[in-house]
Every structure is written in C-alpha cells, then in structure tokens.
Amino acid sequence: MEAPTRSTPASQGSAKIVSEFFEYSINTILYQRGIYPPEDFKIVKKYGLNMLVTTDDDVKRYIKRIMKQLHSWMGQGKVNKLVVCIVSKETMDTLERWQFDVDILVNPSATEETAPAKEESEIIKEIQSLVRQITASVTFLPEITNKATFNVLVYTDRVETCPGTGKTLMPEMSRTQKQSR
C-alpha cells in the first residue's frame, strides 16, 4: 500500500530559490509532523514569514549535504520532482509522502543574473502560499505516534551518479534516512 501524497505544490524559479525553499520546506515538515522535538528548532525570518529551522547539528549537516547536490542538479535542470517521505522507524513503511513538482528555469546561454526572472515580491507570495499549504495540510493529518524518520527523494529526467558513492542511479535518487527521536 502506498502512502498518500500530502502536498504537490509546483515550484518554479531559479535553482537557488527552489533549493533554498525546499530546505525550509523540509524543516517545516519535520517540525510540523513532530519528527524532532520542538526544542530542536529555532525561528528565523524568511520570505516575510517566521520559519522554523532545526538546531540539531546532525540534521543540519544531513540537510546541507542534500542541498549541495540538489542545487548542483537543479542548476543543470535535471530535477523534476522532490519528495520528503516520513517513514516508520519500526516497520520502515512510508507514513507520508510530501511531493514538490519542480520546474526550474534554465537558460544555458545566460547566467542566473541575466536569465528572465519573476519579480521578487511575486516569488515571495508564491513561497508564502506553499508554506501555508504545508502548515494547513498538517491539521488534516493524524498524529504520528510512533518513532519516525525521514527520507528525501530527488527525481531526475535521466540516469545520474550519486556523489560520494559512485553508484549509478536511475531517474529517482533516494538519500539515506536520517535518524530521529
């Protein structure tokens, strides 16, 4: 049985903006779903919103490692979907699947500074809307009572090599799970 998809917002924009937004989205999901205790998060102001980000050094390193590779692949226009899976630590079953469809604006003959861009205010409004969608979705979800962890999946259009492992990955890449609780 496949876990239901909880959110499928489309993210359109530059690789930098989309990967930064996804980093904040991961943190928001981890906080909202109680994967880590509330005291492991701090408030930062971003996109005109109060966002929660983890203060746990291990989780920050894990997310930073994901973001580094993600930004590289996004900059090359290789990513079409990002997924955060909440997984039971006991059964390894997927409890929730948060899916973000991605449409990166890539202009191979121009740098990011000269590529066509949306107005910053428009981008901020879209991001605010997506963050609100994540937060609002949580009110309809059952409480996660068992110990859980998370997995980040990156869907690409073609075969890629996973950095650090040398493994060839098909058009879906799965990162290792980060332990929680």
N, C-alpha and C positions, 0 to 999 in steps of 0.2 A: 504494500500500500504506500503510495507516495504522499508525502506531507503537502498540504495545500499551500499554494503560493499566497503570501500575505500582502505583498505590495509589488506593483510592477510599474513604477514611475519611469518615464523616459528621461534620460539625462542628455542634453545636447549642449555642446560648447567645446571649449578648448580642453586638451588633455590635462593641463594643470588644474583648471577649475573642476573638471569632473572627478579627477583622482582626489583632490582635496575634499570635495563634497562627499565622496564615498568614504573617506577616512572618518569624517564627522558622522556619517550615517552608521558606520559600524559601531562607533562609540555610543550613539543614541540607542541603537537596538540593544547593545549589551546592557546599558543602564535600564532602559525601559522594560526589558524582559527579565531583569534581575539575575543575569548570568554571573555578575560580580556584585558584591555588596555596595550599597550607595556611598559608603565612606571611601570607596576606591575611586571616586570621581570628583572632579572639580569643575566649577562653572567658568567658562570663557565666553567672551562676547564675539560672535561671528555671524555674519550675514544679517546683522540687526536683531539677532536672537541670542538668548542665553543658551549656550550649548554645553553639554556635559562631556568631558573627556576623561579617560582613565588616568590615574596617577600611579598605577601598578607598573613598575619598570619592565617586568617580563612581557606584559601585554603590550606596552608601548613599543618595545623592540620588535615584537612579532608583527604588529600592525605596520610599523615603519618599514620592515623588510618586505611586506606585501606591497606597500605603497610605492616603494622604489621600483620594483619590477613592473607593477601596474602602470606607473607613469611612463616607463620606457615603452611598453607595448601600446599604450594609448597614444603616445606621441607618434607612433608609426601607423596608427589607425587599425591596429589588429584586434581590438576588443569590441565585442558587440553585446555582451551581457555580463553583469556582475551579480553574484549571489552570495548572501550570507545565510548559512544553514545553522540552526540551533539543533544540537544533537544530544540525545540522552547519553550520559557517560556510562550508564549501566548496560543498556541494550544496544547502543550505537545507532539507534533508529533516529531518523530525521524527524524532529518535532515541528519545526517551522522552516520555511524557505522564503527569504526576502529577496526578490528578484528586481534588479535595476537594468532596464534595457538602455543601451548606450549608443549614442550617435555622435561620434567625435568629428568635429570639423577639421579636416586635414587638407592643407594646401601645400603639396610637396615643393612648389616653386617659391614659396614665401615663408618667412619666419612667422612665429606666433604673433609678433608685434604688428606685422603687416597684413596678416590674414583678416578677412572680414570678421567683425566681432559684434556681438549684441551690446546694447547699452548696459553698463554695469547695474543700473537700477532694475532693468528687466531681468537680468541674471539673478540678482538678489531676490526679487519677487518669486521667481521660479523655485529657487532653492528653499526659500521660506515655506512655500506651498508643499514641497516634497517633505520637508522636516515635519510639518504639521500633519501630513498624511501618515507618516510613520508613527507619530505620537498618538494620533486619533485611532489608528488601527489597533493599538495595544488595548484600548478599552473594550474591544470585542473579543479578545483572545483569552483563553483560560490561563490561569496562573500556572507557571512552571514550578512544580513542587519537588521534582527530583533534581539531582545534580545534573548539570548540563555544561556543554562546552560549545564552541562554535567552529565552523569551517568556512573558508572563503573560497569560492569557485570563480574562475575567470574563464569566460567563453571567448574563444578566438575563431577567426574565419579559417585558419589553416594550422597545420602542424607546427608546433613550437618546441624549443628546447628549454627545459626548466633550469634556471640558473642554480649553480651550486651542486646539482645532481648529475647533470649531463643527460638526464633521461629525456627521451623524445615523448612529447605529449600530443595527443590528438586534439581536435578542436575544443577540448574542455580541459582546464587545468585545475587541479584541486590542491590546495595547500594543506599542510598538516594541521591537525586540530590543536588549539590552544587550550590547555587545562584551566579549569575554573573551580571556584568554590573549594 
